[in-house]
Amino acid sequence: MSHTVGVREAQKQKTRKALMDAALVLLEDQSLSSLGLREVTRAVGVAPTAFYRHFRDTADLGVALVDEALGSLHAVIRATLAATGDSAERIDSTVGLIARHVHAYPAHVRFITRERHGGVERVRTAIGRQLSLFADEVAAWLATQPDCAAWSEDDRQMLAHVYVDHMVMTASAFLEAESYGEERVEAAASLARRQLRLVSLGRRHWLD
């Protein structure tokens, strides 16, 4: 009996993942607000009623995609914060990590950058909540840094959000640049590094 339940649960998870993967493909050329559940179920080859065994509606599907897309970014942020070396080395490492993540997960990045300000409120809220969690991680790290130790918590949070916003903006720039070739990718990387160096200079002199 338990084996049968296990098989059913595995099949359910497989179908759920197939629906999410199909939605990501369909969302390459449209926003979530225009996506129909019948499009998704047709792409997977299941009946429309099967959709409701996994998601309440397309907004619920979108929230699941947010969790999937941004969940993996926690590891990227932790790797960035753990990077050693001087400021230039840390900046180069940060930009490189973002570039590799975009190359590995272009559909996820496209979804987040489009839906962050899209027409589905629950999805916008879910993205905002995840990005705020990222900012909290960065702010906690900033509190351990000598040049930010005397900052107020509000100022550390402000800078943390600048870093997170820059990460999203840079990911979007890399995504667009990849369709034009290596030269455009390097130009996007160079701009991102210069922007982070500017922020780094301002950070060192903030209390001045």
C-alpha positions in Angstrom: 0.0 0.0 0.0 2.8 2.4 1.0 4.6 1.6 -2.3 1.5 2.5 -4.3 1.1 5.8 -2.4 4.8 6.5 -3.0 4.4 5.9 -6.8 1.4 8.1 -6.9 3.2 10.9 -5.1 6.2 10.6 -7.4 3.9 10.8 -10.4 2.1 13.8 -8.9 5.4 15.6 -8.4 6.5 14.7 -11.9 3.4 16.2 -13.4 3.7 19.4 -11.2 7.3 19.8 -12.4 6.2 19.3 -16.0 3.5 22.0 -15.7 6.1 24.4 -14.3 8.6 23.6 -17.0 6.0 24.0 -19.7 4.9 27.3 -18.3 8.5 28.6 -18.3 8.8 27.8 -22.0 5.5 29.5 -22.8 6.5 32.5 -20.7 9.5 33.2 -22.9 7.3 35.3 -25.3 4.5 36.4 -23.0 3.7 37.6 -19.5 2.0 35.5 -16.8 -1.1 37.6 -16.9 -1.7 36.5 -20.5 -0.9 32.8 -19.9 -3.9 30.4 -20.0 -3.9 27.2 -18.0 -5.1 25.3 -21.1 -2.0 26.3 -22.9 0.1 24.8 -20.1 -1.9 21.6 -19.8 -1.9 21.2 -23.6 1.9 21.5 -23.7 2.2 18.8 -21.0 -0.5 16.5 -22.5 -2.8 16.4 -19.5 -6.5 17.4 -19.1 -7.2 21.0 -18.0 -8.8 19.6 -14.8 -5.5 18.0 -13.9 -4.0 21.5 -13.4 -6.1 22.1 -10.3 -4.6 19.1 -8.6 -1.4 21.1 -8.4 -2.3 24.8 -8.5 -5.3 26.9 -7.7 -4.8 29.2 -10.7 -2.0 30.6 -12.9 -1.1 33.1 -10.1 -0.4 30.1 -7.8 1.7 28.5 -10.6 3.6 31.8 -10.8 4.3 31.9 -7.1 5.7 28.3 -7.4 7.9 29.5 -10.2 9.2 32.4 -8.1 10.2 30.0 -5.3 11.9 27.8 -7.8 13.7 30.6 -9.7 14.8 32.6 -6.7 15.5 29.7 -4.3 18.7 28.8 -6.2 19.9 32.4 -5.9 20.4 32.1 -2.2 23.4 29.9 -2.9 24.8 32.5 -5.3 24.4 35.3 -2.8 26.1 33.2 -0.1 28.9 32.4 -2.4 29.3 36.1 -3.2 29.4 37.1 0.4 31.9 34.4 1.2 34.3 35.5 -1.6 37.7 36.5 -0.3 40.2 39.1 -1.6 40.1 42.9 -2.0 37.2 44.9 -3.4 38.2 44.5 -7.0 38.5 40.7 -6.7 35.1 40.5 -4.9 33.4 42.6 -7.5 34.9 40.4 -10.3 33.7 37.3 -8.5 30.2 38.7 -7.9 29.7 39.6 -11.6 31.1 36.3 -12.7 28.7 34.4 -10.4 25.7 36.4 -11.8 26.8 35.7 -15.4 27.1 32.0 -14.8 23.7 31.9 -13.1 22.1 33.7 -16.0 23.7 31.3 -18.5 22.6 28.3 -16.5 19.0 29.5 -15.8 17.9 32.0 -18.6 14.2 31.1 -18.4 14.1 31.7 -14.7 15.9 35.0 -15.0 13.6 36.1 -17.8 10.5 35.2 -15.7 11.7 37.1 -12.6 12.8 40.3 -14.5 9.5 40.4 -16.4 7.2 39.6 -13.6 8.9 41.7 -10.9 6.8 44.6 -12.1 4.2 42.5 -14.0 0.4 42.4 -13.8 -0.1 39.6 -11.3 0.0 41.0 -7.8 0.6 37.8 -5.9 3.6 37.1 -8.0 5.0 40.6 -7.6 4.5 40.2 -3.9 6.3 36.8 -3.8 9.2 38.2 -5.8 9.5 41.3 -3.5 9.4 39.0 -0.4 12.2 36.8 -1.8 14.3 39.9 -2.7 13.8 41.3 0.7 15.1 38.1 2.2 18.2 38.4 0.0 18.6 42.0 1.2 18.4 40.8 4.9 21.2 38.3 4.2 23.4 41.1 2.7 22.6 43.5 5.5 23.6 40.9 8.1 26.9 40.4 6.3 27.4 44.2 6.0 27.1 44.4 9.8 30.2 42.2 10.1 32.3 44.4 7.8 34.6 47.0 9.5 33.6 49.8 7.1 29.9 49.4 7.9 30.0 48.4 11.5 29.1 51.9 12.7 26.3 52.4 10.2 22.7 52.4 11.3 20.6 49.4 10.5 18.5 51.5 8.1 21.6 52.5 6.2 22.8 48.9 6.0 19.4 47.9 4.7 19.5 50.7 2.1 22.8 49.5 0.8 21.8 45.9 0.9 18.8 46.7 -1.3 21.1 48.6 -3.7 23.2 45.5 -4.1 20.2 43.2 -4.6 18.6 45.6 -7.2 21.9 45.8 -9.0 22.1 42.0 -9.0 18.7 41.8 -10.7 19.5 44.6 -13.1 22.8 42.9 -14.0 21.1 39.5 -14.6 18.6 41.2 -16.9 21.5 42.9 -18.8 23.3 39.6 -19.2 20.2 37.9 -20.4 19.7 40.5 -23.1 23.4 40.6 -24.0 23.7 36.8 -24.5 21.4 37.0 -27.6 23.9 39.4 -29.2 27.2 37.5 -28.6 30.3 37.5 -26.4 31.2 41.1 -27.1 27.9 42.4 -25.7 28.2 40.0 -22.7 31.6 41.4 -21.8 30.3 45.0 -22.2 27.5 44.2 -19.7 30.1 42.7 -17.3 32.3 45.7 -17.6 29.5 48.1 -16.9 28.3 46.0 -13.9 31.9 46.0 -12.4 32.2 49.8 -12.8 28.8 50.3 -11.2 29.8 48.1 -8.2 33.2 50.0 -7.9 31.3 53.3 -7.7 29.0 51.9 -5.0 32.1 50.6 -3.1 33.8 54.0 -3.2 30.6 55.6 -1.8 30.3 53.0 0.8 33.8 53.6 2.2 33.1 57.3 2.5 29.4 57.2 3.6 30.0 58.3 7.2 32.3 61.2 6.0 
